[in-house]
Amino acid sequence: MQAAAPHQTIALLQSSSLTSVVQQEIERAILAGEYSPGTKLIEATLALKLGVSRGPVREAFRMLEEGGLVRVEKNRGVFVRDIHTDEAVEIFDLRAQLDELVGRQLALRITPAELKEIKAMVTAMERKVKSKDAYNYHLLNLQFHDRLVELAGNRKLTEIYRKLIKELSLFRRLNLADGWLMPITASEHRPIVDAIASRDPEAAGRAMFDHAMESKARTVTHDLSRAATEAETAPVPKRRKGAA
């Protein structure tokens, strides 16, 4: 097989790098709520906005579809995925199992320096609760859990976990805007760290599993309540004259 010419290799690397940058920017916008679930993403519009050709955007769409953030419909286009309650429940259940494994691993392998690091993250989250800073609390919460998974030392687990969290963010975004959830979720983080520090794998695994399942119950219950409220307040369609 003939090797690619140097200039072809450079062009390929530049294209690959550009696609990654475009993919990361669209992903950031989706997860930040700039494109809500169900929104159609226009290839030409995004290419113009990002100052690139349509090729990298098209490739970015493919990567985002593989990541579970968009769906591609033939002859219709690309849309931000809308995660429904039943799928969110499945994701939460899988996440709980992964979190339990992470807790067990951390109880066995975490270093004093790493333990100090995650304790500091919990303290920072508690400060955000006191100042009622929901936005930065949410960011710290995501960083805390991601760091726990990363410290468990299983790269494949980390990869799967991050994909699940991104999908779950499409479902949870509206719920996480509610500040009343902060003290509840924050109160469950300190016991997780204490269980990990105890070096008891069963206790640490159970603490993380329970936190994930409590998060599932709160989020799903709140989403169903919000949907019911929206249905009650929706305007009733006017009946046409002569309709039965």
Secondary structure, DSSP 8 states (H G I E B T S, - for coil): -----HHHHHHHHHHHHHHHHHHHHHHHHHHTTSS-TT-EE-HHHHHHHHTS-HHHHHHHHHHHHHTTSEEEETTTEEEE----HHHHHHHHHHHHHHHHHHHHHHHHH--HHHHHHHHHHHHHHHHHHHTT-HHHHHHHHHHHHHHHHHHTT-HHHHHHHHHHHHHHHHHHHHHHT-TTHHHHHHTTHHHHHHHHHTT-HHHHHHHHHHHHHHHHHHHHHHHHHHHHHHHHHS------TT--
